[in-house]
Amino acid sequence: MNIKVLAIGRTDDKQLQQLIDQYVKRLSHYVKFDLEVIPDLKNTKNLSEAQQKEKEGELILKKLSPTDVLVLLDENGKQFTSIDFSSYLQKRMNAGIKTLVFVIGGPYGFSETVYAKAQGKISVSKMTFSHQMVRLFVVEQIYRAFTILRNEPYHHR
């Protein structure tokens, strides 16, 4: 299985980006992994929230293949412990999914079109984080899930 994380907008903080890159590199030992950034929209001052979500949604959907399984990182999604998340990934791998795509949306969330295409929603926390921080948390948790599945010492139970 391939895992892809799609995110709207680049990470401005160089230290945060270095941490994200470190986990992306570590993940390459376990799975074909890709973190793809969709550039921020230009001239958003002239767009309503709904228009911005719609335009971002179009960019997200263009990045998907018909066989991709789309999971949104959404505040109203299911919450997991790290162990439960590793089981979730294992079930997806066992199901023969070719590519599992997690999407981190823009500042206003997702368009109805993206919600309609999604096959699941996951919440990272009940707290609110910047989309840049969420990238680090998601990539780290995917890495942690693989270390749990392999009984490696990274995750201390």
VEXZA-632471 format. One record per residue (C-alpha): residue number from 0; residue in one letter; x, y, z. Coordinates in steps of 0.05 Angstrom, whole numbers, plus 32768, in hexadecimal, padded with zeros to 4 digits. Last residue first. Example, Ala and Ser with C-alpha at 12.3 -4.5 7.8 and 13.67 -1.06 7.14 Angstrom:
<pts>
    nr   rest      u      v      w
     1      S   8111   7FEB   808F
     0      A   80F6   7FA6   809C
</pts>
This chain:
<pts>
    nr   rest      u      v      w
   156      R   8041   8015   8203
   155      H   8082   8035   81EC
   154      H   807F   8044   81A2
   153      Y   80C4   804A   8182
   152      P   80D6   8004   819C
   151      E   80C2   7FDD   815E
   150      N   8089   7FAB   8160
   149      R   8082   7FAE   8114
   148      L   803A   7FC5   8116
   147      I   804B   7FF7   814D
   146      T   8086   8012   8124
   145      F   8057   8019   80E8
   144      A   8024   803F   8112
   143      R   805A   806D   812D
   142      Y   806D   8081   80E6
   141      I   8025   8090   80D5
   140      Q   8020   80B6   8117
   139      E   805E   80E0   8107
   138      V   8043   80F1   80C2
   137      V   8001   8106   80E0
   136      F   801F   812F   8118
   135      L   8050   8153   80EB
   134      R   801B   8164   80B8
   133      V   7FEC   817B   80F0
   132      M   8020   81AE   8105
   131      Q   801E   81D0   80C1
   130      H   7FD1   81CE   80C0
   129      S   7FD4   81F6   8100
   128      F   7FB6   81D0   813B
   127      T   7F71   81CF   815A
   126      M   7F64   81A1   8195
   125      K   7F33   8168   8191
   124      S   7F6C   8141   8173
   123      V   7F86   8121   8133
   122      S   7F3F   8116   8119
   121      I   7F36   80E2   80E3
   120      K   7F02   80E3   80AB
   119      G   7EF2   80AA   807C
   118      Q   7EE2   8095   8035
   117      A   7EE4   80DC   801A
   116      K   7EC5   80EC   7FD6
   115      A   7E87   810E   7FF4
   114      Y   7EB2   8136   8025
   113      V   7EDD   814E   7FEB
   112      T   7E9F   8166   7FC5
   111      E   7E83   8186   8003
   110      S   7EC1   81B1   8006
   109      F   7EF6   81A6   803C
   108      G   7F11   81CC   8077
   107      Y   7F12   8217   8080
   106      P   7F5D   8221   808B
   105      G   7F72   81F0   8055
   104      G   7F6B   81A5   8057
   103      I   7F99   816E   806F
   102      V   7F8B   8131   8043
   101      F   7F9D   80E9   8051
   100      V   7FA3   80BE   8013
    99      L   7FA6   8072   8016
    98      T   7FC0   8054   7FD5
    97      K   7FBB   800D   7FBB
    96      I   7F88   7FF3   7FED
    95      G   7F8F   7FA8   7FF4
    94      A   7F60   7FA2   8030
    93      N   7F99   7F88   805B
    92      M   7FBD   7FCA   8053
    91      R   7F7F   7FF0   8069
    90      K   7F76   7FC1   80A4
    89      Q   7FBF   7FCC   80B8
    88      L   7FB6   8018   80B3
    87      Y   7F7A   8015   80E3
    86      S   7FA0   7FE7   8111
    85      S   7FD9   801B   8114
    84      F   7FA4   8050   8123
    83      D   7F89   8026   815C
    82      I   7FCF   8022   817A
    81      S   7FDA   806D   8172
    80      T   7F97   807B   8194
    79      F   7F62   808E   8162
    78      Q   7F31   80C6   8158
    77      K   7EFB   80C1   8123
    76      G   7EEE   8100   80FA
    75      N   7ECB   8141   810D
    74      E   7F0C   8169   8110
    73      D   7F1E   8150   80CB
    72      L   7F5B   812E   80AE
    71      L   7F38   8112   8070
    70      V   7F42   80CB   8058
    69      L   7F40   80BD   800D
    68      V   7F4A   8076   7FF2
    67      D   7F6B   807B   7FAE
    66      T   7F50   804F   7F76
    65      P   7F38   8088   7F4A
    64      S   7F7A   80AD   7F51
    63      L   7F7C   80EC   7F7B
    62      K   7FA4   812C   7F71
    61      K   7F6D   814E   7F49
    60      L   7F3E   8143   7F84
    59      I   7F6B   816D   7FB1
    58      L   7F70   81A7   7F80
    57      E   7F24   81A8   7F75
    56      G   7F1A   81A7   7FC1
    55      E   7F49   81E3   7FC9
    54      K   7F1D   8209   7F98
    53      E   7EDD   81F4   7FBC
    52      K   7EF8   8203   8001
    51      Q   7F0E   8249   7FE9
    50      Q   7EC9   8255   7FC9
    49      A   7EA6   8240   800A
    48      E   7ED2   826D   8035
    47      S   7EC4   82A7   8006
    46      L   7EF8   82BB   7FD3
    45      N   7F15   8300   7FC2
    44      K   7F46   82FE   7FFD
    43      T   7F5C   82B9   7FE3
    42      N   7F88   82DA   7FAE
    41      K   7FB5   829D   7FA4
    40      L   7FA3   8257   7FBC
    39      D   7FD7   8235   7FE7
    38      P   8002   8201   7FC2
    37      I   7FEE   81B8   7FC8
    36      V   8023   8195   7FF0
    35      E   8031   814B   7FE5
    34      L   804B   811D   801B
    33      D   805B   80D9   7FFD
    32      F   8065   8095   801C
    31      K   8076   8052   7FFF
    30      V   8077   802A   8040
    29      Y   80A3   8013   8078
    28      H   80EA   802C   806E
    27      S   80D0   806A   8049
    26      L   80AD   807E   8089
    25      R   80EE   8094   80A8
    24      K   80FA   80C5   8070
    23      V   80B4   80E2   8077
    22      Y   80C0   80E6   80C2
    21      Q   8100   810F   80B9
    20      D   80E0   813B   8084
    19      I   80A8   814E   80B5
    18      L   80DC   8160   80E9
    17      Q   8103   818A   80B7
    16      Q   80C2   81AC   80A1
    15      L   80B4   81BF   80E9
    14      Q   80F9   81DE   80EF
    13      K   80F0   8203   80AD
    12      D   80AE   8222   80C2
    11      D   8088   8238   8083
    10      T   8067   81F5   8074
     9      R   8046   81F8   8030
     8      G   7FFC   81FE   8022
     7      I   7FC5   81CA   801D
     6      A   7FDC   8185   8031
     5      L   7FD8   8141   800F
     4      V   7FF3   8105   8036
     3      K   8000   80C7   800D
     2      I   8005   807F   8023
     1      N   8015   8047   7FF2
     0      M   8000   8000   8000
</pts>
